[in-house]
Amino acid sequence: MATLREQDVEFDVIEYLKTPLTKADLERVLELIPNNPADLVRNDKKFKELGLDKADYQDADSVVALLLEHPALMQRPVALKGECAMIARPGASVTEMLD
């Protein structure tokens, strides 16, 4: 967000833990990002605590189902602009979408 603010770019923040994304929202993100669907899942402490296996979340359908049940596991931030989306990590990478 700091990168966007520095460039005076207007943007909306979706607090997906307060207002979870719908199945359609998640499917759209996965359609638009160039990454493998598994990249949208955080493989962090919570993922391990839940006893999950990365191999079970390699396709869009399984990733959507997982993120609907455990939205905190979504990799973030995700930036969307028109028909483009990206996992904006590191944050400065979002400038690629601004060109």
C-alpha positions in Angstrom: 0.0 0.0 0.0 2.9 2.3 0.7 4.1 2.0 -2.9 0.6 2.9 -4.2 0.4 5.8 -1.9 3.8 7.1 -2.9 2.6 7.1 -6.5 -0.8 8.7 -5.6 -2.7 5.7 -6.9 -6.3 5.3 -5.6 -7.1 1.9 -4.4 -9.6 -0.1 -2.4 -8.6 -2.4 0.5 -10.8 -5.4 1.0 -10.5 -6.7 4.6 -11.2 -10.3 3.6 -11.1 -11.6 7.2 -13.9 -9.2 8.1 -15.7 -9.7 4.8 -14.6 -13.0 3.4 -14.3 -13.4 -0.4 -16.9 -15.5 -2.1 -16.3 -18.6 -4.1 -16.7 -16.5 -7.3 -14.3 -13.9 -6.0 -11.6 -16.5 -5.3 -12.2 -18.2 -8.7 -11.8 -14.8 -10.4 -8.5 -14.1 -8.6 -7.2 -17.5 -9.6 -8.2 -17.0 -13.2 -6.4 -13.7 -13.3 -3.1 -14.4 -11.5 -0.4 -15.9 -13.6 0.8 -18.0 -10.7 0.0 -21.7 -10.0 -3.1 -21.8 -7.8 -1.1 -23.2 -4.9 0.8 -19.9 -4.7 -2.3 -18.2 -3.4 -2.0 -20.4 -0.2 0.2 -19.4 2.6 2.3 -22.3 3.8 2.8 -20.9 7.2 2.5 -21.9 10.9 -1.3 -22.0 10.7 -1.2 -24.3 7.6 1.1 -26.7 9.5 -1.0 -26.5 12.7 -4.1 -27.5 10.7 -2.1 -30.6 9.5 -2.5 -29.7 5.9 -0.4 -31.1 3.0 0.7 -28.8 0.2 0.2 -31.7 -2.3 -3.6 -31.5 -1.6 -3.9 -27.9 -2.8 -2.4 -27.7 -6.2 -5.5 -27.0 -8.4 -8.0 -24.1 -8.4 -10.9 -26.1 -6.9 -9.0 -27.4 -3.9 -7.4 -23.9 -3.3 -10.8 -22.2 -3.4 -12.3 -24.8 -1.0 -9.5 -24.3 1.4 -9.6 -20.5 1.3 -13.3 -20.5 1.8 -12.9 -22.6 5.0 -9.6 -20.9 6.1 -9.4 -17.4 4.6 -6.4 -16.5 6.8 -4.4 -18.9 4.6 -4.6 -16.6 1.6 -1.4 -15.2 0.4 -1.5 -11.4 0.5 -1.6 -8.8 -0.7 -3.4 -9.5 -3.9 -3.7 -6.6 -6.3 -6.3 -6.5 -9.0 -6.6 -4.0 -11.9 -9.0 -4.6 -14.6 -8.3 -8.0 -16.1 -4.9 -8.3 -14.3 -4.1 -9.6 -10.9 -1.0 -10.5 -9.0 0.2 -11.6 -5.6 1.9 -8.3 -4.8 4.8 -9.7 -2.8 7.2 -7.9 -2.5 4.9 -4.9 -2.3 7.0 -2.9 -4.9 6.1 -5.5 -7.5 2.6 -4.0 -7.8 4.2 -1.2 -9.9 4.3 -3.6 -12.8 0.5 -3.4 -13.0 0.6 0.4 -13.1 2.3 0.7 -16.4 
